Amino acid sequence: MTSPPAFRLLPEVTPETEAFWTGGETGELRIYRCRSCRHWFHPPTPACFRCRSREVGPEVASGRATVAAYTVNQHPWFDGFPPPYVVAIVELDDEPGVRLTTNLVDCAIEDVVVGMPVEVVFEHRDDVWLPLFRPVAA
């Protein structure tokens, strides 16, 4: 797949998720992090599930990840979003266990493998910047 599909369902932006959905405007992947124990977590919540601190908020992550799992969608679910495309779960390099569900772009479907290093890129739609991932450039 060389370019993102023309149509996407957009997320609802809430006060808790705003930093995640708008960070791409400045090229930043913003993930919640505990200011007490420094644990990264996603999706955002008002308290750290590791140490229970309420001192949490978005911080800029590296934007690097590894493909943990993926599937190739072959079904035309929505007009303007033609298959095939890759739906992937990527694990952030910043903290093992923190995973995002996303699409892989700028990569032939047959080249996708579990363990592939990827980096974030953003697709701007209306008032959100969707974090997608592509293979890390050599």
TATANOR-V641554 format. One record per run of one state. SS is the DSSP state (helix for helix, strand for strand, loop for the rest). FROM is the first residue (numbers start at 1). TO is the last residue. If there is no record, write none. Layout:
ss from to
SS FROM TO
SS FROM TO
This chain:
ss from to
loop 1 17
helix 18 26
loop 27 28
strand 29 34
loop 35 39
strand 40 41
loop 42 55
strand 56 61
loop 62 63
strand 64 73
loop 74 84
strand 85 92
loop 93 98
strand 99 105
loop 106 108
helix 109 111
loop 112 116
strand 117 125
loop 126 127
strand 128 135
loop 136 138
